[in-house]
Amino acid sequence: MAKVGVLPLVQNETIKILKKRRFLVVLLILLVLIPIFTYAQMKVSQNNRKQFGTDDWHKIIQQQITDSQNRLGSARVPEEWKRMIKVQVLQLQYYLDRDVDPSSPNAVTFTREFMENAVTLFIPLMVMIIGSDLVSSEHSNGTIKLLLSRPVQRWKVLLSKLLALTLFVSLIVVCTAAMSYLISGLVFGYGGWTMPVFTGFQINGSDVDFKYVKAIDQWLYLLMELGLVWLSAFVVACMALMISVLVRSTAAGMGIMLATLITGSILSNMASSWESAKYLFMLNLELTNYLSGSLPPIPGMTLGFSLTVLLVWTAGAIITSFWVFTKKDVLN
């Protein structure tokens, strides 16, 4: 019997994913939610103009700095939030001193901020929709026996699923960014590609080191950000694939991934005193924070540390998936 190559298997897996219409569901979700977020951002801009009585962004930023400094004097504000506020104040002042609007109303800025906020929960949930049943659905539908009766090695079958999943991870990230830009541009305009954005902020406790800060064009910043978002989404995809191999029920697999992602979102706001939590992959998904200079969930975390943790988890998920899939009696 002739050996079956990986490429035809990838094509077959891609067709199966498209036939399930999960990717269409993802596109519809984006098509519904992005206009809502765009409208919300527009209302925020309008409320700022009403509140501060001006369209001058300099005065708006200065007032935000003043309000934040007043909050620092309140005994009701937790110390963790105070550290975050201090960092934000220093960064806003840095932008103000250099006459750069950090939230200029345009489609590129909206896309950049949307992708930064979507990296930990929104995009991982979109990826989970695609990847949570790649293997478990084969058991549910009874097609696993037909699939493995072909003259193909099991590792090739799983590799084809992983490659097809990687393709759809890329499509989800690209489609999210493209739709954010196209839809928000109807409201804010399609400019902002060459607007300067500062990166390289080094966070030391509640202080910011500006030694390595440099201005880059926003298109380059957005490209770097999309690379980090894709990496986080790929990690989630590998974890979803592993759960799909380990758990034969699609509903159970989706429940496990959903609980994991929500737990990570909650812990990112609560785990500063639990230092060991920094080794959980969920707390390291916010890679874009290192690009923008936001405070990490746990003090001491760096981009290199988070990349290492994610690499270890990803390698572990892939190895576990292939070992279980090739050794487990999947025909019963």
N, C-alpha and C positions, 0 to 999 in steps of 0.2 A: 504494500500500500504506500502511496506517495505521501510524503510528509507535508503537513499543512503549515504554511508560513504564518508569522505573527500579523502581518499587514491585513490579510483577509479576515482574520479574527477581530482585529480592531475595527475594520469596516462593519463587520457583523454586529459588534457591540454598539457602535455608533448608531446604526439603524435601529437596534432594539431600544436604545435610550430615546431616540426621536419618536418611535412609535408609542412609547409610554406617555408622550406629551408632557413629561415633567419639565423639560426645558421651556416649552411653551408656557407652562404655569409660571415659571420664573420670570419670563419676559412680561407676562401680564401683571404679575406682582410689581415689577419695576415700573410698568406703565401707569399703574394706579398710584403707587406710593410716592414716586419722585415728584409728580405735580403737587402732591400734598405738601411735601417738604419744601418745594419751591415757593408755594403760597405762604407757608409758615415763615420762611426767611424774608419774604417781601413784607409781611406784617410786622416782623421784628424791626426791619429798617424803617417802616413808617412810624412805628411806636417810638423808636429812638428819636426821630425827627420831632415828633410831638412832645416827647418828654423833655428834650434838651432845647427845643425851640430853634433849631438851626440845622442846616444841611452840611455845615463845616465839620468834616470828620476829625479835625484837630481838637475842636472843643468837645466833641463826643468822647473821644479817647481820653482826653484830660479828665473829663467828668467821671468816666469809668475808673480811672486810676484813683481819683479822689474817693469815690464810693468804696472801692476795694480797700483802700488804706483805712477808711473809717471802720470797715468790718473787722480789720485786724485788731482794733482796740476793744472789740466786744468779747466778754468772757464766755459768751454762749457758743462761740465758734470753736470747734475742736482744733487741737494742735495740727492734726493732719491737714485739715482744710486751710489752716493759716499758712502752712508751708506751700501749699498749692497756690494760694492767693498771692503770696510774696513773689513766687516765681513768675506768675502772670503779670504782676505789676511791673517787675523789672523788664520783662520782655516788651510789654506795651510801651514803656518809657523809652526803650531802645528804638522801637519803630518810630515813635513820636519825635525823638531827637534827630532822626535821619530823614524826616519828612516822607515816610512811607506808610500808606494806609494798609494795615494788616488784613482788613476785611473789605477791600474795595468791591463794590457791587458789580460783578460780572460773572459770566458763565464759568470761566476757568476757576475763579476763586470758589464759587459754589461747588464745583466738581471736586476740587481739592479738599475742601472741608467735609463734603459729604463722604468721600472715600475714607477720610481719616476717622470719621465717626462710625462708619459701617464695617470697619475691619474686624471688630471683635465679635459681633453678633449678627448683623444683618446679612453680610456676604457669607459667613459660615453657615447660616441657616439656608441660604440659597444653594450652597454646595451640598448640604445635607440632603436636600430634596432629591438631588440627582444621585448621590453616592450611597445612600443608606440601604438600598435594596439591590445592589448590583449582583450579589451572590444569593442573599436570602430569598429574593423573588424567584430564583431558579428552583429553589426547594418548594416554595409555595405553589408555583405553577406546574411542578413536576417535570420541568424541562432539563433539570440537571442530568438525568439519566441519558437523555438524547444527546446532550452536549458532550458528555464524557464518553459516549459510545463511539465518537468519531476518532479517527487515528491522529489524535493530537495529545501532546503531553499536558499534564495538568498545569504546570507552571506557565506554559504558553497561554492557556485559557485565562488564568488570573492576570498575567502580564497584559494581555489585550484589554481586559477590563480596566486595569490601572491606567493604561495609555489613553483609552477612550475617556476615562474620568478626568485625566489631566487636560485633555482637549476641551472638555466642557467647563472645567475650572477656568481656563483661559478665556473662553467665550463669555462666561458669567462676569468676570472682571472687566473685560473690554466692553461688553454691552452695558454694564452698570455705569461705567465712566462715560461712554458715548451718549447714552440716554440722558444722563445727568446734564451733560453739556448742552445737548440739543434742546431739551425741554426748558432748562433754566435760562438759556439764551433768549428765549421768547420774551422773558420778563426783564432780565438784567443786561441783555446785549451779549454779543459773542466775542468781545474783546478780552484783554487781560493776559494774553500769551507772554508778553515781554515784561510784564510788571515784576519788579524785584521782590524776592522773598528771601528772608534771612534764615539760614540754617547753620548748625554747628554749635548751638548753645550747649554748654556743659553744666549739668546740674550737680551742685555740691550741697547736699542738705536742702536748705531753703535759699541758698545763694546761687547765682548764675555767673559762670565764667564766660566772658565774651571774647576771650583770646582767639578762638578758632572760628568765630562767626564770620560768615561771608554772605554776600548777596548773590543770588543766581536768578536767572529768568524763571518765571513761573512755569513755563512749559517743561523745563528741565526738572524742576522740583516735582511737578506732577508725574513725570515719567519715572523718577526715582520712587515716588510714593506708590505708583501702580506696581512696580516691581516688588516692593515690600508687602503690599496687599495680596498680590498673587502668591507669594511665598506662604503667607499665613493661611490663605485659602487652600493651598496644596497640602499643608499639614493637616488641616481639618478633613480634607478629602481622604488622606491616607488613614486617618483614624476611623472615618466612616466606613471605609472599605474593610478594615480589620473587624469592626463590629458586625458588618454584614457577613463576614466569613464565620465569626464565632457564634452568632445568633441567627437561627433559621427563620425567625419571625421578623418580618419587615416592620411591623408596628413596634415590637420590642426594641429593635435596633434604632428606629427613629426616636423612641422615647429615651433611650440611653444617651444618644448624641445630644438631644435637646436639653436633657437635664445637665449634661456635662457643660454645654456652652453657657447655659443660664447660671450655673454654679460659678463658672469662671468670671462671668460678668459681675456677679455679686461679690466674689472674693476680691476682685480688682479694686473695689471701693472699701474693703474691710480688712484686708490681709496685711497691712503695713506692720503689724506687731507679730505676725506669724511668718518668720523669716523663711522657714522651710517651704512655704507655699510657692516660693519663686521657682521651684523645680517642677511645678505643674505646667503642662504645655499651655493651658488656657490663659494663664497669667502672662505668657510671653507672646501672645498673638498681636498685641498692640505695638508692632514694630514701627509704625509711623510716628509714635510718640518720640522716638529718638531722633527722628528727622526734624520734627517741629520744636523739640526742646521741652516737651511736657514732662511733668514729674512722673517717674516710674511708679508702679504699684507698690513696690518695696524698695526702700533706699539701698543703693549700691548696685542695682541692676543696670547693666549696660547693653548696648547693641550686640556686642560680641558674646556676652553671656546668654542673651535670649536666643541668638542664632544657634549657639551650641546646644542649648536645651531643646530647641525645636528640631534640630538635626538628630539628636539622640532619640527623641520620641518618634520621629518619622521613620528612622531606621528600624527601631523596635517594632513599630506597627507593620511595616512592610515585611520584615523577617517573620513575624508571627503569622501574618496573613498567608504567606507562601508556605510556611511549614505546616500550618493546620490544614490548608486546602489540599496540599499534596499528600498528607498522611491520613487525614480523616476519612472515615468510611461515609462518603457523602451520598451513596446510592441507597441507603436505608432511611 
